[in-house]
Amino acid sequence: MSEIFSIGLTALAGGGLAPGTASAATIVWDATPGVPANWNVATNWNPDQVPAPAPANDQAQINNGGIAVIDAAQGVQQVGSVVIGSTLNDTGTLRVTGGGQVSSGASATGGGG
């Protein structure tokens, strides 16, 4: 059974999507499914780079059953948008704990269906 959900993420001052900026890249979580791993580690993403905020406004996708963790040690992580479970059978988790923060110009959404 797939759960469809939407989480609003608050953009920090100066954040958000700026019109006329370069095309956003889609950066896909590829760390081991079911095992918590740090958001801020490039090798946990495909291609091997942490999703970037403005002006890039990358889209981070967590679709492989993975668990991306942002905690206080990583500080604030900024990104253009976050998609969790982009299709009906995709799953993923974004775990923000211990004072960690995520800033996005868009909201995280679950796949339709």
All heavy atoms as an XYZ file, in Angstrom:
758
protein
N       0.839     -1.168      0.000
C       0.000      0.000      0.000
C       0.887      1.235      0.000
O       1.822      1.325      0.770
C      -0.895     -0.020      1.233
C      -1.858      1.139      1.283
S      -3.210      0.734      2.379
C      -2.983      1.969      3.619
N       0.588      2.155     -0.853
C       1.383      3.374     -0.972
C       0.642      4.531     -0.332
O      -0.561      4.673     -0.499
C       1.655      3.680     -2.443
O       2.396      4.848     -2.561
N       1.354      5.320      0.415
C       0.762      6.485      1.050
C       1.127      7.725      0.251
O       2.280      7.940     -0.102
C       1.299      6.613      2.476
C       0.640      7.702      3.262
C       1.052      7.666      4.713
O       1.316      6.581      5.236
O       1.119      8.738      5.306
N       0.136      8.522     -0.075
C       0.347      9.751     -0.827
C       0.255     10.906      0.146
O      -0.676     10.991      0.941
C      -0.704      9.891     -1.942
C      -0.594      8.696     -2.892
C      -0.543     11.203     -2.669
C      -1.698      8.615     -3.893
N       1.239     11.795      0.096
C       1.273     12.882      1.061
C       1.939     14.108      0.472
O       2.604     14.042     -0.540
C       2.008     12.455      2.329
C       3.414     12.033      2.053
C       4.448     12.949      2.147
C       3.715     10.745      1.680
C       5.749     12.572      1.866
C       5.017     10.361      1.406
C       6.035     11.277      1.497
N       1.747     15.219      1.145
C       2.401     16.460      0.765
C       2.882     17.150      2.024
O       2.143     17.244      2.996
C       1.436     17.369      0.003
O       2.058     18.602     -0.274
N       4.123     17.598      2.022
C       4.695     18.295      3.164
C       5.129     19.665      2.693
O       5.905     19.780      1.752
C       5.944     17.554      3.713
C       5.600     16.124      4.088
C       6.525     18.298      4.895
C       6.802     15.275      4.385
N       4.650     20.703      3.321
C       5.102     22.047      2.983
C       6.433     22.326      3.652
O       6.599     22.065      4.830
N       7.390     22.821      2.905
C       8.683     23.194      3.454
C       8.811     24.708      3.383
O       8.531     25.314      2.364
C       9.817     22.531      2.665
C       9.801     21.008      2.650
C      10.894     20.489      1.727
C       9.980     20.463      4.039
N       9.239     25.315      4.462
C       9.323     26.762      4.512
C      10.647     27.236      3.950
O      11.705     26.776      4.359
C       9.192     27.243      5.978
O       7.966     26.754      6.497
C       9.227     28.743      6.052
N      10.594     28.162      3.043
C      11.818     28.743      2.479
C      12.363     29.789      3.440
O      11.615     30.559      4.027
C      11.519     29.383      1.133
N      13.665     29.809      3.631
C      14.304     30.828      4.443
C      14.319     32.141      3.678
O      14.181     32.172      2.463
C      15.744     30.423      4.782
C      15.895     29.163      5.623
C      17.366     28.843      5.813
C      15.222     29.333      6.971
N      14.510     33.226      4.376
C      14.568     34.536      3.734
C      15.576     34.499      2.598
O      16.686     34.002      2.739
C      14.957     35.595      4.747
N      15.179     35.015      1.455
C      16.064     35.019      0.295
C      16.009     33.729     -0.493
O      16.583     33.630     -1.572
N      15.315     32.705      0.010
C      15.222     31.433     -0.701
C      14.093     31.477     -1.704
O      13.516     32.505     -1.976
N      13.779     30.356     -2.250
C      12.676     30.283     -3.196
C      13.170     30.199     -4.619
O      14.353     30.293     -4.896
N      12.232     30.052     -5.512
C      12.567     29.898     -6.920
C      12.618     31.263     -7.580
O      11.694     32.048     -7.468
C      11.521     29.020     -7.610
C      11.379     27.607     -7.045
C      10.243     26.880     -7.732
C      12.663     26.828     -7.199
N      13.696     31.545     -8.250
C      13.859     32.833     -8.924
C      13.571     32.658    -10.403
O      14.121     31.768    -11.043
C      15.280     33.353     -8.720
N      12.703     33.512    -10.959
C      12.430     33.381    -12.386
C      13.667     33.672    -13.215
O      14.508     34.471    -12.848
C      11.338     34.427    -12.629
C      11.341     35.312    -11.446
C      12.008     34.576    -10.327
N      13.787     32.973    -14.346
C      14.881     33.237    -15.267
C      16.217     32.637    -14.870
O      17.233     32.963    -15.451
N      16.243     31.735    -13.873
C      17.504     31.122    -13.479
C      17.784     29.905    -14.355
O      16.931     29.442    -15.096
C      17.476     30.687    -11.997
O      16.398     29.784    -11.816
C      17.321     31.882    -11.081
N      18.987     29.381    -14.251
C      19.391     28.215    -15.038
C      18.480     27.029    -14.721
O      17.864     26.968    -13.669
C      20.838     27.866    -14.710
N      18.418     26.079    -15.651
C      17.576     24.900    -15.462
C      18.036     24.096    -14.258
O      19.230     23.898    -14.040
C      17.638     24.009    -16.704
O      17.105     24.669    -17.808
N      17.065     23.637    -13.499
C      17.359     22.818    -12.330
C      17.754     21.408    -12.765
O      17.226     20.880    -13.734
C      16.142     22.760    -11.424
N      18.673     20.814    -12.026
C      19.042     19.415    -12.252
C      18.180     18.540    -11.359
O      17.758     18.958    -10.275
C      20.512     19.199    -11.925
N      17.895     17.330    -11.808
C      17.219     16.345    -10.969
C      18.295     15.463    -10.372
O      19.032     14.799    -11.101
C      16.219     15.509    -11.788
O      15.232     16.385    -12.341
C      15.556     14.455    -10.925
N      18.399     15.477     -9.049
C      19.409     14.715     -8.321
C      18.664     13.626     -7.547
O      17.794     13.917     -6.731
C      20.205     15.617     -7.344
C      20.640     16.935     -8.006
C      21.380     14.845     -6.766
C      21.599     16.790     -9.148
N      18.986     12.358     -7.816
C      18.222     11.220     -7.292
C      19.007     10.513     -6.190
O      20.179     10.167     -6.367
C      17.879     10.228     -8.426
C      17.092      9.047     -7.897
C      17.095     10.943     -9.527
N      18.337     10.277     -5.058
C      18.928      9.565     -3.916
C      19.227      8.135     -4.327
O      18.359      7.421     -4.839
C      17.931      9.584     -2.758
C      18.430      8.983     -1.488
C      18.130      7.747     -1.004
C      19.294      9.596     -0.532
N      18.772      7.547      0.189
C      19.481      8.664      0.506
C      19.929     10.831     -0.450
C      20.282      8.945      1.617
C      20.712     11.102      0.649
C      20.891     10.175      1.661
N      20.494      7.701     -4.130
C      20.828      6.318     -4.477
C      21.611      5.601     -3.386
O      22.254      4.587     -3.641
C      21.541      6.233     -5.831
C      22.928      6.872     -5.849
O      23.347      7.462     -4.841
O      23.599      6.780     -6.887
N      21.497      6.100     -2.153
C      22.098      5.382     -1.023
C      21.311      4.083     -0.808
O      20.210      3.904     -1.335
C      22.061      6.247      0.230
N      21.859      3.183     -0.018
C      21.242      1.880      0.226
C      19.823      2.035      0.762
O      19.619      2.718      1.769
C      22.091      1.078      1.237
O      23.422      0.968      0.732
C      21.513     -0.305      1.460
N      18.826      1.442      0.095
C      17.441      1.534      0.557
C      17.284      1.015      1.984
O      17.889      0.017      2.369
C      16.671      0.643     -0.429
C      17.516      0.630     -1.658
C      18.933      0.686     -1.156
N      16.470      1.720      2.777
C      16.162      1.298      4.138
C      17.223      1.607      5.174
O      17.013      1.368      6.359
N      18.364      2.128      4.748
C      19.457      2.433      5.676
C      19.619      3.954      5.759
O      19.885      4.602      4.742
C      20.782      1.794      5.208
C      21.926      2.157      6.140
C      20.634      0.284      5.093
N      19.447      4.556      6.951
C      19.614      6.008      7.064
C      21.012      6.440      6.619
O      22.011      5.808      6.958
C      19.414      6.274      8.561
C      18.621      5.110      9.059
C      19.077      3.937      8.227
N      21.066      7.519      5.831
C      22.341      8.051      5.344
C      22.246      9.573      5.280
O      21.161     10.133      5.115
C      22.669      7.455      3.977
N      23.389     10.239      5.392
C      23.427     11.699      5.434
C      23.084     12.328      4.089
O      23.648     11.973      3.054
C      24.797     12.196      5.884
C      25.019     11.985      7.357
O      24.085     11.851      8.129
N      26.279     11.946      7.760
N      22.199     13.309      4.129
C      21.817     14.111      2.968
C      23.037     14.755      2.335
O      23.182     14.820      1.136
C      20.818     15.177      3.422
C      20.445     16.205      2.404
C      21.209     17.265      1.986
C      19.225     16.289      1.679
N      20.538     18.006      1.055
C      19.307     17.431      0.853
C      18.061     15.524      1.663
C      18.264     17.815      0.016
C      17.039     15.921      0.833
C      17.143     17.051      0.011
N      23.938     15.253      3.147
C      25.046     16.105      2.709
C      26.271     15.326      2.222
O      27.377     15.841      2.238
C      25.438     17.048      3.847
C      26.160     18.276      3.354
O      25.954     18.713      2.236
N      27.019     18.817      4.183
N      26.091     14.085      1.769
C      27.179     13.272      1.230
C      26.915     13.061     -0.262
O      25.909     12.439     -0.639
C      27.295     11.923      1.965
C      28.317     11.021      1.300
C      27.639     12.151      3.440
N      27.796     13.574     -1.096
C      27.583     13.555     -2.553
C      27.370     12.146     -3.109
O      26.553     11.956     -4.017
C      28.751     14.236     -3.258
N      28.058     11.150     -2.581
C      27.938      9.786     -3.125
C      26.600      9.130     -2.794
O      26.320      8.050     -3.298
C      29.095      8.894     -2.642
O      29.120      8.901     -1.212
C      30.429      9.384     -3.201
N      25.770      9.780     -1.983
C      24.420      9.273     -1.717
C      23.426      9.710     -2.788
O      22.248      9.389     -2.706
C      23.924      9.727     -0.337
C      24.647      9.022      0.782
O      25.162      7.926      0.609
N      24.699      9.646      1.937
N      23.909     10.445     -3.795
C      23.068     11.004     -4.847
C      23.584     10.590     -6.219
O      24.746     10.268     -6.380
C      23.068     12.538     -4.764
C      22.510     13.057     -3.485
C      23.222     13.435     -2.373
C      21.137     13.264     -3.158
N      22.367     13.857     -1.392
C      21.087     13.768     -1.845
C      19.952     13.082     -3.860
C      19.884     14.087     -1.220
C      18.756     13.391     -3.236
C      18.732     13.889     -1.931
N      22.690     10.620     -7.217
C      23.076     10.361     -8.596
C      22.581     11.521     -9.456
O      21.370     11.741     -9.515
C      22.464      9.052     -9.073
C      22.892      8.709    -10.481
O      23.850      9.250    -11.009
N      22.154      7.811    -11.095
N      23.460     12.259    -10.117
C      24.916     12.132    -10.080
C      25.478     12.495     -8.702
O      24.756     13.021     -7.864
C      25.392     13.115    -11.148
C      24.311     14.134    -11.245
C      23.026     13.400    -10.927
N      26.735     12.199     -8.488
C      27.384     12.360     -7.180
C      27.574     13.828     -6.820
O      28.678     14.371     -6.882
C      28.732     11.634     -7.153
C      28.577     10.130     -7.121
O      27.461      9.640     -6.840
O      29.569      9.436     -7.383
N      26.456     14.458     -6.435
C      26.490     15.844     -5.958
C      25.283     16.075     -5.066
O      24.219     15.499     -5.273
C      26.464     16.833     -7.127
C      25.170     16.794     -7.937
C      25.222     17.630     -9.190
O      26.124     17.465    -10.010
N      24.274     18.536     -9.343
N      25.454     16.885     -4.043
C      24.351     17.236     -3.149
C      23.464     18.244     -3.885
O      23.977     19.184     -4.490
C      24.895     17.823     -1.826
C      23.752     18.282     -0.927
C      25.767     16.794     -1.110
N      22.137     18.069     -3.875
C      21.252     19.017     -4.546
C      21.489     20.444     -4.048
O      21.679     20.667     -2.862
C      19.847     18.532     -4.169
C      20.030     17.094     -3.840
C      21.395     16.988     -3.241
N      21.456     21.398     -4.983
C      21.815     22.778     -4.678
C      20.594     23.696     -4.669
O      19.608     23.455     -5.358
C      22.819     23.283     -5.715
N      20.692     24.789     -3.879
C      19.634     25.795     -3.846
C      19.800     26.784     -5.007
O      20.559     26.535     -5.940
C      19.878     26.474     -2.501
C      21.363     26.409     -2.330
C      21.758     25.076     -2.932
N      19.133     27.928     -4.917
C      19.264     28.987     -5.930
C      20.727     29.366     -6.068
O      21.457     29.361     -5.085
C      18.427     30.192     -5.516
N      21.211     29.649     -7.257
C      20.424     29.795     -8.475
C      20.142     28.473     -9.191
O      19.375     28.461    -10.147
C      21.285     30.695     -9.349
C      22.681     30.350     -8.963
C      22.608     30.046     -7.482
N      20.744     27.364     -8.779
C      20.527     26.088     -9.483
C      19.105     25.569     -9.280
O      18.488     25.061    -10.200
C      21.528     25.044     -9.003
N      18.581     25.676     -8.066
C      17.235     25.192     -7.736
C      17.025     23.728     -8.117
O      16.022     23.363     -8.725
C      16.155     26.069     -8.380
C      16.072     27.425     -7.746
O      16.194     27.555     -6.530
N      15.908     28.448     -8.558
N      18.008     22.881     -7.757
C      17.914     21.455     -8.070
C      16.688     20.818     -7.434
O      16.207     21.253     -6.381
C      19.159     20.718     -7.570
C      20.397     21.058     -8.363
O      20.278     21.554     -9.507
O      21.500     20.824     -7.842
N      16.211     19.754     -8.076
C      15.143     18.949     -7.513
C      15.764     17.688     -6.923
O      16.428     16.932     -7.632
C      14.119     18.554     -8.570
C      12.987     17.711     -7.996
C      12.031     17.257     -9.053
O      12.284     16.263     -9.725
N      10.942     17.984     -9.212
N      15.566     17.461     -5.623
C      16.032     16.251     -4.954
C      14.901     15.231     -4.971
O      13.777     15.551     -4.587
C      16.434     16.560     -3.517
N      15.189     14.005     -5.430
C      14.189     12.942     -5.443
C      14.664     11.783     -4.579
O      15.794     11.310     -4.735
C      13.948     12.436     -6.859
C      13.274     13.430     -7.754
C      12.914     12.840     -9.108
O      13.173     11.672     -9.390
N      12.314     13.661     -9.951
N      13.788     11.351     -3.676
C      14.064     10.182     -2.838
C      12.988      9.163     -3.185
O      11.848      9.282     -2.757
C      14.046     10.542     -1.337
C      14.998     11.698     -1.056
C      14.399      9.314     -0.493
C      14.869     12.306      0.319
N      13.362      8.182     -4.031
C      12.391      7.262     -4.617
C      12.720      5.791     -4.420
O      11.948      4.942     -4.832
C      12.291      7.497     -6.132
C      11.757      8.855     -6.466
O      10.896      9.379     -5.784
N      12.271      9.443     -7.533
N      13.868      5.464     -3.847
C      14.321      4.076     -3.843
C      14.107      3.371     -2.502
O      14.730      2.353     -2.240
C      15.812      4.005     -4.204
C      16.710      4.546     -3.113
O      16.265      5.291     -2.247
N      17.978      4.190     -3.155
N      13.229      3.906     -1.653
C      13.035      3.333     -0.325
C      14.115      3.781      0.635
O      14.211      3.287      1.750
N      14.929      4.738      0.207
C      16.025      5.250      1.026
C      15.550      6.195      2.111
O      14.419      6.681      2.096
N      16.458      6.453      3.052
C      16.181      7.347      4.178
C      17.266      8.415      4.205
O      18.402      8.151      4.608
C      16.154      6.586      5.513
C      15.133      5.443      5.450
C      15.859      7.544      6.669
C      15.230      4.468      6.619
N      16.928      9.605      3.732
C      17.861     10.736      3.755
C      17.720     11.440      5.091
O      16.614     11.792      5.503
C      17.556     11.696      2.616
N      18.838     11.648      5.780
C      18.824     12.234      7.120
C      19.510     13.593      7.114
O      20.625     13.737      6.607
C      19.533     11.310      8.138
C      19.561     11.949      9.523
C      18.861      9.946      8.183
N      18.819     14.572      7.677
C      19.405     15.887      7.930
C      19.333     16.101      9.427
O      18.250     16.085     10.017
C      18.638     17.000      7.193
C      18.677     16.767      5.686
C      19.205     18.371      7.554
C      17.793     17.705      4.899
N      20.501     16.280     10.059
C      20.521     16.513     11.505
C      21.306     17.784     11.806
O      21.784     18.462     10.899
C      21.092     15.304     12.245
C      22.501     14.932     11.808
O      23.228     15.799     11.287
O      22.879     13.775     11.992
N      21.416     18.108     13.098
C      22.066     19.356     13.504
C      23.503     19.440     13.005
O      23.990     20.525     12.682
C      22.019     19.504     15.020
N      24.199     18.319     12.912
C      25.594     18.324     12.467
C      25.717     18.800     11.016
O      26.752     19.321     10.614
C      26.197     16.928     12.609
N      24.656     18.637     10.227
C      24.673     19.056      8.827
C      24.168     20.479      8.635
O      24.265     21.025      7.547
C      23.826     18.091      7.991
C      24.371     16.683      7.990
C      23.460     15.760      7.242
O      23.348     15.859      6.029
N      22.805     14.868      7.948
N      23.594     21.064      9.676
C      23.087     22.425      9.574
C      21.877     22.509      8.659
O      21.133     21.554      8.494
N      21.703     23.655      8.029
C      20.588     23.876      7.115
C      20.977     23.391      5.723
O      22.024     23.763      5.205
C      20.210     25.376      7.044
C      19.114     25.610      6.007
C      19.782     25.888      8.406
N      20.150     22.565      5.130
C      20.351     22.097      3.762
C      19.325     22.799      2.879
O      18.133     22.745      3.153
C      20.183     20.584      3.676
C      21.198     19.823      4.495
C      22.618     20.088      4.025
O      22.937     19.924      2.863
N      23.473     20.499      4.938
N      19.788     23.462      1.851
C      18.902     24.194      0.953
C      18.840     23.501     -0.399
O      19.845     22.986     -0.885
C      19.391     25.626      0.785
C      19.376     26.399      2.085
C      19.856     27.824      1.902
O      20.642     28.110      1.005
N      19.391     28.714      2.750
N      17.652     23.527     -0.997
C      17.421     22.850     -2.275
C      16.247     23.530     -2.966
O      15.407     24.144     -2.314
C      17.161     21.343     -2.036
C      15.906     21.119     -1.231
C      17.138     20.555     -3.321
N      16.195     23.433     -4.292
C      15.084     24.018     -5.030
C      13.756     23.360     -4.693
O      12.770     24.017     -4.411
N      13.709     22.014     -4.717
C      12.498     21.279     -4.356
C      12.869     19.861     -3.949
O      13.953     19.381     -4.261
C      11.499     21.247     -5.520
O      12.037     20.554     -6.624
N      11.942     19.208     -3.243
C      12.135     17.834     -2.792
C      10.915     17.027     -3.227
O       9.784     17.438     -3.003
C      12.268     17.753     -1.251
C      12.419     16.307     -0.805
C      13.427     18.595     -0.754
N      11.161     15.873     -3.864
C      10.088     14.958     -4.245
C      10.376     13.628     -3.572
O      11.465     13.070     -3.718
C      10.011     14.785     -5.777
C       8.947     13.755     -6.139
C       9.726     16.114     -6.449
N       9.388     13.126     -2.837
C       9.529     11.850     -2.143
C       8.486     10.898     -2.706
O       7.296     11.152     -2.596
C       9.358     12.014     -0.621
C      10.402     12.996     -0.090
C       9.456     10.675      0.081
C      10.210     13.400      1.344
N       8.938      9.817     -3.332
C       8.009      8.875     -3.942
C       7.309      9.480     -5.142
O       6.135      9.812     -5.077
N       8.016      9.652     -6.252
C       7.473     10.388     -7.391
C       6.429      9.611     -8.197
O       5.688     10.206     -8.957
C       8.593     10.859     -8.319
O       9.292      9.766     -8.856
N       6.373      8.307     -8.040
C       5.322      7.519     -8.691
C       4.642      6.656     -7.646
O       5.112      6.541     -6.508
C       5.871      6.626     -9.825
O       6.720      5.622     -9.260
C       6.631      7.431    -10.862
N       3.554      6.021     -8.013
C       2.725      5.273     -7.076
C       3.506      4.255     -6.254
O       3.298      4.126     -5.065
C       1.582      4.578     -7.820
C       0.612      3.783     -6.962
C      -0.065      4.694     -5.946
C      -0.416      3.092     -7.829
N       4.433      3.527     -6.846
C       5.140      2.471     -6.121
C       6.485      2.892     -5.561
O       7.185      2.076     -4.958
C       5.300      1.255     -7.027
C       3.958      0.626     -7.359
O       3.103      0.503     -6.494
N       3.762      0.277     -8.609
N       6.881      4.147     -5.755
C       8.129      4.650     -5.191
C       7.919      5.072     -3.747
O       6.862      5.583     -3.381
C       8.640      5.866     -5.962
C       9.150      5.525     -7.345
O       9.455      4.343     -7.586
O       9.244      6.443     -8.168
N       8.944      4.840     -2.924
C       8.885      5.283     -1.534
C      10.202      5.954     -1.169
O      11.225      5.746     -1.822
C       8.656      4.104     -0.565
O       9.773      3.211     -0.660
C       7.361      3.373     -0.867
N      10.168      6.719     -0.117
C      11.358      7.365      0.389
C      11.029      8.096      1.671
O       9.860      8.337      1.983
N      12.066      8.448      2.419
C      11.882      9.146      3.687
C      12.894     10.271      3.782
O      14.074     10.076      3.477
C      12.099      8.179      4.878
O      11.182      7.094      4.762
C      11.912      8.882      6.203
N      12.435     11.428      4.211
C      13.312     12.540      4.565
C      13.165     12.722      6.062
O      12.108     13.096      6.554
C      12.914     13.815      3.825
C      13.683     15.083      4.212
C      15.187     14.905      4.010
C      13.165     16.270      3.430
N      14.226     12.401      6.799
C      14.208     12.466      8.262
C      15.020     13.681      8.699
O      16.232     13.727      8.476
C      14.795     11.188      8.843
C      14.720     11.110     10.356
C      15.334      9.838     10.885
N      14.584      8.682     10.401
C      15.042      7.435     10.470
N      16.226      7.180     10.967
N      14.306      6.436     10.019
N      14.343     14.656      9.304
C      14.994     15.864      9.811
C      14.947     15.781     11.330
O      13.872     15.798     11.922
C      14.287     17.138      9.288
C      15.012     18.380      9.776
C      14.209     17.121      7.765
N      16.122     15.652     11.966
C      16.178     15.399     13.408
C      17.169     16.316     14.107
O      18.026     16.936     13.468
C      16.625     13.949     13.689
O      17.958     13.773     13.204
C      15.716     12.938     13.036
N      17.070     16.373     15.404
C      18.070     16.998     16.267
C      18.479     18.402     15.881
O      19.648     18.740     15.955
N      17.555     19.230     15.440
C      17.886     20.596     15.073
C      18.267     20.777     13.615
O      18.611     21.862     13.198
N      18.214     19.710     12.812
C      18.473     19.843     11.382
C      17.367     20.647     10.722
O      16.255     20.746     11.236
N      17.671     21.250      9.587
C      16.684     22.058      8.875
C      16.840     21.845      7.380
O      17.937     21.629      6.888
C      16.879     23.543      9.172
C      16.676     23.922     10.614
C      16.913     25.407     10.825
O      16.749     26.207      9.920
N      17.300     25.770     12.018
N      15.727     21.936      6.667
C      15.750     21.915      5.211
C      14.978     23.129      4.719
O      13.955     23.495      5.273
C      15.165     20.597      4.631
C      13.704     20.442      4.961
C      15.381     20.531      3.137
N      15.516     23.770      3.721
C      14.892     24.948      3.129
C      14.646     24.665      1.660
O      15.542     24.207      0.958
C      15.814     26.150      3.287
O      15.336     27.240      2.540
N      13.411     24.906      1.211
C      13.051     24.628     -0.169
C      12.139     25.708     -0.699
O      11.329     26.248      0.032
C      12.349     23.268     -0.246
O      11.822     23.049     -1.531
N      12.273     25.992     -1.989
C      11.377     26.931     -2.623
C      10.079     26.270     -3.038
O       9.165     26.931     -3.496
N       9.952     24.955     -2.888
C       8.755     24.218     -3.267
C       8.435     23.222     -2.168
O       9.132     23.158     -1.163
C       8.986     23.509     -4.595
N       7.417     22.421     -2.357
C       7.030     21.456     -1.340
C       7.424     20.049     -1.743
O       7.628     19.755     -2.915
C       5.519     21.518     -1.088
O       4.827     21.183     -2.254
N       7.509     19.188     -0.744
C       7.757     17.766     -0.992
C       6.422     17.111     -1.263
O       5.444     17.379     -0.589
C       8.435     17.136      0.212
N       6.362     16.228     -2.264
C       5.094     15.612     -2.614
C       5.244     14.117     -2.821
O       6.308     13.652     -3.205
C       4.524     16.230     -3.907
O       5.452     16.049     -4.959
C       4.227     17.703     -3.714
N       4.190     13.415     -2.580
C       4.159     11.987     -2.881
C       3.604     11.762     -4.265
O       2.915     12.612     -4.813
N       3.908     10.612     -4.840
C       3.450     10.287     -6.188
C       1.947     10.073     -6.240
O       1.325      9.685     -5.276
N       1.389     10.337     -7.377
C      -0.050     10.188     -7.556
C      -0.446      8.771     -7.879
O       0.367      7.912     -8.106
N      -1.747      8.546     -7.892
C      -2.196      7.238     -8.322
C      -3.400      6.761     -7.639
O      -3.900      6.976     -6.687
